[in-house]
Amino acid sequence: MISIARNDGVDRIVARNNNLTAKQIGNTEKHNERKKESYVNPDIVSERTHLNYHYKTPADDYESIFASMVESGEISTRGLKPDAKKYGEMIIDVNSAYFHNHGGYEYAKQFYASAYRAAAKIIGGEKYILSAVMHADEKNSKMSKELGKDIYHYHLHIVYIPVVEKEIRYSKRCKDPSLVGKVKEVIHQVSASKKWASSPAVDEKGNIILNKNGKPVLKKSYSKLQDDIFAGMRSMGYTDIERGEKNSGEEHLSVTQFKIMQEEETLSALEEKDKTLTAKIDEDKKKAEVIAKKSAKIKGMINEEFPDAEELLPYPKTIETAGAYRKRIMPIVAKIIEKARTLFSHNFQLQSKLKRANEDIDRKQSRINSLEDSLKSKDEEMKPYKDRAGKYNLLIQGFGEASVTALLEKARENLRIEAERQRKNYYER
């Protein structure tokens, strides 16, 4: 994973939230707890996985912990559908350069310890957190290449149960009329939609902001999450970071989706190289066909110059003296000698041309074989990028081509600006 914060020379903290179903949580657990045998992300360095740091280590697998909390009555799934989103994952992130410039791993552990405390307040308490782990084993390939040494991207994954307090009141069916409408019990209901419901936006004085129709302007819950995390970190002394950019789709993109956008340039370059290579092979094949046709034409000319012997040297007639035969045959022999001298010279030239043509065909065929092998190799090289391209198409379907294109351009520009800033910082130190 790389930073999803904007790379414009400003260190920004970004908090994102994903709501997950029971079917999705297994894969999230495998990724966060590093239980997979292999990973699609090539930047994960397994030799550093032992450096991943837990602020809360899961006592069991995520689903078992959830089931245990339901059984104990700590949480309630009353009213939830089987495919409801019962888990949340909060990812807190700052650009790689921020930690690199502050000392790296140890500073990142300290920073995310504070971020964990801020997130726990927003979630509603540590008891609803299943796991909190800082990943320290994912390389920032682009920054590593720029600086000529390994740079790692530190970020925090917090998996929790989205819980809201719900009052259960006595219904009209209650036998005691005096209790109807009164609170019967308060349950801690699992509900991602209620946990992250939009709320009215307020101005600096605390007044609700209204639109032109007089209705409250709703503030998206994830925007409030950004505000709360930023405010929490600022209150703990981290005054050298800024809030993730407002009204930006970047903060809601998944890690894999953003990774795909970064690798899109690499994929395009490989596809262009593939097209060039294929065109070269086609061109060489056409040249080889032309040479083969010329060779066949030369062979045909040789055959024409050497007709059957019976046409040049006919057998004696049944009644014919030797003298008569010799007289009849001598003009033919003279023509043969004259023709033979011309043909020997012509044949030598044709054989030389044929030899050169065959040698050229062999060279071209060898080149074609080499190019085809290279093309197969490039096809293998492109497989992972084509897989990512498929995911990229899904991203377009989800967000719209215009939005994704705009984000791509913005991401590319941000990466360019960040690279320039890193070069300046590196040489100024």
C-alpha positions in Angstrom: 0.0 0.0 0.0 1.1 3.5 -0.7 -0.1 6.8 0.7 -3.6 7.9 -0.4 -3.1 11.3 1.0 -2.4 14.0 -1.5 1.2 14.3 -2.5 1.4 18.1 -2.9 4.1 18.9 -0.4 1.7 19.0 2.6 1.5 16.2 5.1 -2.1 15.2 5.4 -3.8 12.6 7.6 -6.5 10.6 5.9 -9.1 8.4 7.6 -11.3 6.1 5.5 -14.1 3.7 6.6 -15.2 0.5 4.8 -18.4 -1.4 5.9 -18.1 -5.1 5.5 -20.4 -8.2 5.4 -19.7 -11.5 7.1 -18.6 -12.9 3.7 -16.1 -10.0 3.2 -14.6 -10.0 6.7 -12.6 -13.2 6.2 -10.5 -11.8 3.4 -10.0 -8.6 5.4 -8.7 -10.6 8.4 -6.3 -12.6 6.2 -4.9 -9.4 4.8 -4.6 -7.5 8.1 -3.3 -10.3 10.1 -1.0 -11.5 7.3 -2.6 -15.0 7.1 -2.4 -15.3 3.3 0.2 -17.5 1.6 0.7 -15.0 -1.2 -0.4 -11.4 -1.9 -1.4 -9.6 -5.2 0.4 -6.5 -3.9 4.0 -6.8 -4.9 5.1 -4.2 -2.4 4.5 -6.4 0.6 7.9 -7.5 2.0 7.3 -10.7 4.0 10.7 -10.4 5.8 9.3 -7.3 7.6 6.0 -8.7 8.6 7.2 -9.3 12.1 7.5 -5.5 12.4 3.7 -5.1 12.0 2.6 -3.7 15.3 -0.7 -4.5 17.1 -2.4 -1.9 19.4 -5.1 -4.5 20.0 -4.4 -8.1 19.1 -7.5 -10.2 18.3 -8.2 -12.9 20.9 -9.7 -15.1 18.2 -10.7 -14.9 14.6 -13.0 -11.9 13.9 -16.2 -13.8 13.3 -15.7 -15.9 16.5 -15.2 -12.7 18.6 -18.3 -11.2 17.0 -20.4 -14.3 17.8 -19.1 -14.4 21.4 -20.2 -10.8 21.9 -23.6 -11.5 20.6 -24.0 -14.5 22.9 -22.9 -12.5 25.9 -25.3 -9.7 25.1 -22.6 -7.0 24.6 -24.0 -6.4 21.1 -27.3 -7.2 19.4 -28.0 -8.2 15.9 -31.8 -7.7 16.3 -33.4 -6.7 13.0 -30.3 -7.3 10.9 -30.6 -9.1 7.6 -28.2 -12.1 6.8 -26.2 -10.0 4.3 -26.1 -6.9 6.4 -22.8 -5.1 6.9 -21.8 -6.0 10.5 -18.2 -5.0 10.5 -16.3 -1.8 9.9 -12.7 -1.2 8.9 -11.1 2.2 9.5 -7.8 2.9 7.7 -5.7 5.8 9.0 -3.0 7.0 6.7 -0.4 9.7 6.2 2.0 10.1 3.2 5.2 8.1 3.4 7.5 11.2 3.4 6.0 12.3 6.7 7.3 9.3 8.6 10.5 9.2 6.7 11.3 12.8 7.7 10.5 12.1 11.3 12.6 9.0 11.8 10.6 6.1 10.4 9.4 3.1 12.2 9.5 4.2 15.9 7.9 7.5 15.2 5.2 5.7 13.2 4.4 3.5 16.2 4.1 6.5 18.4 1.9 8.4 15.9 -0.5 5.6 15.3 -0.8 4.9 19.1 -2.3 8.3 19.3 -4.4 7.7 16.2 -5.7 4.5 17.7 -6.9 6.4 20.8 -8.6 9.0 18.7 -10.3 6.3 16.6 -11.4 4.3 19.7 -13.4 7.4 20.9 -15.2 7.7 17.5 -15.9 4.0 17.4 -17.4 4.1 20.9 -14.8 2.3 22.9 -12.0 -0.3 22.7 -14.4 -3.1 23.6 -15.9 -2.8 20.1 -12.5 -3.0 18.4 -11.6 -6.5 17.2 -8.1 -5.7 15.9 -5.8 -2.7 15.4 -2.5 -3.2 13.6 0.0 -0.9 12.0 1.4 -2.3 8.8 5.2 -1.7 8.4 5.9 -4.3 5.7 4.6 -2.5 2.6 7.2 -0.7 0.5 6.6 2.7 -1.2 8.3 1.6 -4.5 8.2 5.0 -6.2 9.7 6.8 -3.3 12.3 4.1 -2.8 13.3 4.4 -6.4 13.5 8.2 -6.1 15.8 8.1 -3.0 17.8 5.1 -3.9 16.9 3.2 -0.7 14.0 1.2 0.8 11.2 3.5 2.1 8.2 1.8 3.8 4.6 3.1 4.1 3.2 2.9 7.6 -0.6 2.9 8.0 -3.2 1.7 10.6 -6.0 -0.9 10.1 -8.7 -0.9 12.8 -11.4 -3.6 12.5 -14.4 -2.9 14.7 -18.1 -3.5 15.2 -20.3 -0.5 14.3 -22.6 -0.2 17.3 -25.3 2.4 18.2 -27.4 2.6 21.4 -31.1 1.9 20.7 -33.9 2.3 23.2 -36.5 -0.4 23.1 -39.8 0.9 24.4 -42.9 -0.9 25.6 -45.5 -1.3 22.8 -49.3 -0.8 23.0 -49.6 -4.6 23.5 -48.0 -4.2 27.0 -50.4 -5.4 29.7 -49.5 -2.4 31.9 -50.8 0.7 30.1 -48.7 2.9 32.3 -45.5 1.5 30.7 -46.5 2.0 27.1 -44.0 4.2 25.4 -41.5 4.1 28.2 -38.0 2.7 27.8 -37.9 -1.1 28.4 -34.2 -1.6 27.7 -31.3 -0.1 25.9 -29.4 -2.4 23.5 -26.1 -1.9 21.6 -27.4 -2.6 18.1 -25.0 -3.5 15.3 -25.8 -1.1 12.5 -23.3 0.4 10.0 -26.0 2.6 8.4 -27.0 4.2 11.7 -23.4 4.5 12.9 -22.4 6.4 9.8 -25.6 8.3 9.2 -25.2 11.9 7.8 -25.9 14.7 10.3 -26.8 18.4 9.9 -23.8 20.6 9.1 -23.2 23.6 11.5 -21.3 26.8 11.1 -18.6 28.2 13.3 -21.2 29.4 15.9 -22.8 26.0 16.1 -25.9 27.0 14.1 -27.3 24.5 11.6 -26.6 25.5 8.0 -29.7 25.6 5.8 -29.9 25.4 2.0 -31.8 27.8 -0.2 -35.0 25.8 0.4 -34.6 26.2 4.2 -33.7 22.5 4.8 -30.6 21.5 6.8 -27.4 20.8 4.8 -26.3 17.3 5.6 -22.7 16.6 6.3 -21.5 13.2 5.2 -20.5 11.0 8.0 -17.1 10.2 6.4 -16.3 13.9 6.1 -17.1 14.1 9.9 -14.8 11.2 10.5 -12.0 13.1 8.7 -12.7 16.1 10.9 -12.8 14.1 14.2 -9.6 12.2 13.5 -7.8 15.4 12.4 -9.0 17.3 15.5 -8.1 14.4 17.8 -4.5 14.3 16.5 -4.1 18.0 16.7 -5.3 17.9 20.3 -2.6 15.4 21.0 0.2 17.7 19.7 0.5 16.7 16.1 0.3 20.2 14.7 2.5 19.5 11.6 -0.2 17.6 9.7 -3.2 18.8 7.8 -6.7 17.3 7.3 -7.3 15.2 4.2 -8.6 17.3 1.4 -12.3 18.0 1.6 -14.8 16.9 -1.1 -12.2 14.6 -2.5 -13.0 11.1 -3.7 -9.5 10.1 -2.9 -10.2 9.4 0.7 -12.9 6.9 -0.2 -10.9 4.9 -2.7 -9.7 1.4 -1.6 -6.0 0.7 -1.5 -6.3 -1.7 -4.4 -8.2 0.8 -6.6 -5.6 3.5 -6.0 -2.9 1.0 -6.7 -4.5 0.2 -10.0 -4.6 3.9 -11.0 -0.9 4.2 -10.2 0.0 1.1 -12.2 -2.1 2.2 -15.2 0.8 4.1 -16.7 3.0 1.0 -16.5 0.3 -1.1 -18.1 -0.2 1.4 -20.9 3.6 1.4 -21.6 3.6 -2.4 -21.8 0.7 -2.4 -24.1 2.4 0.1 -26.4 5.5 -2.0 -26.4 3.4 -5.1 -27.2 1.8 -3.3 -30.2 5.2 -2.2 -31.5 6.6 -5.7 -31.1 3.7 -7.3 -32.9 3.9 -4.7 -35.8 7.6 -5.5 -36.1 6.9 -9.3 -36.3 4.2 -8.7 -39.0 6.6 -6.5 -41.0 9.4 -9.1 -40.9 7.0 -11.9 -41.9 5.9 -9.9 -44.9 9.6 -9.3 -45.9 10.2 -13.1 -45.5 7.2 -13.8 -47.8 8.6 -11.4 -50.5 12.0 -13.1 -50.3 10.4 -16.6 -50.6 8.5 -15.5 -53.7 11.7 -14.2 -55.3 13.5 -17.5 -54.5 10.7 -19.5 -56.1 10.9 -17.2 -59.1 14.6 -17.8 -59.4 14.2 -21.6 -59.2 11.5 -21.4 -61.9 13.9 -19.5 -64.2 16.6 -22.2 -63.8 14.1 -24.9 -64.7 13.1 -22.9 -67.8 16.7 -22.6 -68.9 17.3 -26.4 -68.6 14.5 -28.2 -70.7 14.5 -32.0 -71.1 17.5 -33.5 -72.9 15.2 -35.2 -75.5 14.3 -31.8 -77.0 17.9 -30.8 -77.5 19.4 -34.2 -78.4 16.8 -36.3 -80.3 17.5 -40.1 -80.8 18.4 -41.3 -84.3 15.6 -42.1 -86.7 15.0 -45.8 -87.5 16.7 -45.6 -90.9 19.4 -43.0 -90.7 23.2 -43.2 -91.4 25.7 -42.0 -88.9 26.8 -39.2 -91.3 23.2 -38.0 -91.8 22.6 -38.1 -88.1 25.8 -36.2 -87.4 25.0 -33.6 -90.0 21.5 -33.1 -88.5 22.8 -33.1 -84.9 25.8 -30.8 -85.2 23.8 -27.5 -85.5 22.0 -28.5 -82.4 25.3 -29.3 -80.5 26.6 -25.9 -81.5 23.5 -24.3 -80.1 23.9 -26.4 -76.9 27.5 -25.3 -76.4 26.6 -21.6 -77.0 23.5 -22.0 -74.7 25.5 -23.9 -72.1 28.1 -21.1 -71.8 25.4 -18.5 -71.2 23.5 -20.8 -68.8 26.6 -21.6 -66.7 27.2 -17.9 -66.2 23.6 -17.2 -65.6 23.2 -20.2 -63.3 26.1 -19.2 -61.2 24.5 -15.8 -60.7 21.1 -17.3 -59.9 22.6 -19.8 -57.5 24.4 -17.0 -55.6 21.2 -15.0 -55.4 19.3 -18.1 -54.2 21.9 -18.8 -51.6 21.7 -15.2 -50.3 17.9 -15.3 -50.4 17.8 -18.5 -48.3 20.3 -17.1 -45.9 18.2 -13.9 -45.6 15.0 -16.0 -45.0 16.8 -18.0 -42.3 17.9 -14.8 -40.6 14.4 -13.3 -40.8 12.8 -16.5 -39.5 15.3 -16.6 -36.6 14.4 -12.9 -35.9 10.7 -13.8 -36.0 11.2 -16.7 -33.6 13.1 -14.4 -31.2 10.4 -11.7 -31.4 7.6 -14.3 -30.8 9.5 -15.6 -27.8 9.9 -12.0 -26.5 6.2 -11.4 -27.1 5.2 -14.5 -25.1 7.5 -13.3 -22.3 5.8 -9.8 -22.4 2.4 -11.5 -22.3 3.4 -13.3 -19.1 4.8 -10.0 -17.7 1.5 -8.2 -18.5 -0.8 -10.8 -16.9 -0.9 -9.2 -13.4 -1.4 -5.7 -15.0 -4.2 -7.1 -17.1 -5.8 -8.5 -14.0 -5.5 -5.0 -12.4 -7.0 -3.5 -15.5 -10.0 -5.7 -15.0 -10.4 -4.3 -11.5 -9.8 -0.8 -13.0 -12.8 -1.4 -15.2 -14.9 -2.3 -12.2 -13.7 1.0 -10.6 -15.0 2.9 -13.7 -18.3 1.1 -13.4 -18.6 2.1 -9.8 -17.4 5.7 -9.9 -17.9 6.6 -13.6 -15.2 7.1 -16.2 -15.1 10.9 -15.9 -14.5 10.7 -12.1 -11.8 8.0 -12.4 -10.1 9.9 -15.2 -10.1 13.0 -13.1 -8.7 11.1 -10.1 -6.0 9.6 -12.3 -4.8 12.9 -13.6 -4.9 14.3 -10.1 -3.0 11.3 -8.7 -0.3 11.6 -11.4 0.1 15.3 -10.8 0.3 14.7 -7.0 3.0 12.0 -7.5 5.0 14.2 -9.7 4.8 17.1 -7.1 5.7 14.7 -4.2 8.7 13.4 -6.1 9.9 16.9 -6.8 9.4 17.8 -3.1 11.3 14.7 -1.9 14.2 15.5 -4.2 14.5 19.0 -2.8 14.2 17.8 0.8 16.8 15.1 0.2 19.4 17.4 -1.3 18.7 20.2 1.2 19.5 18.1 4.2 
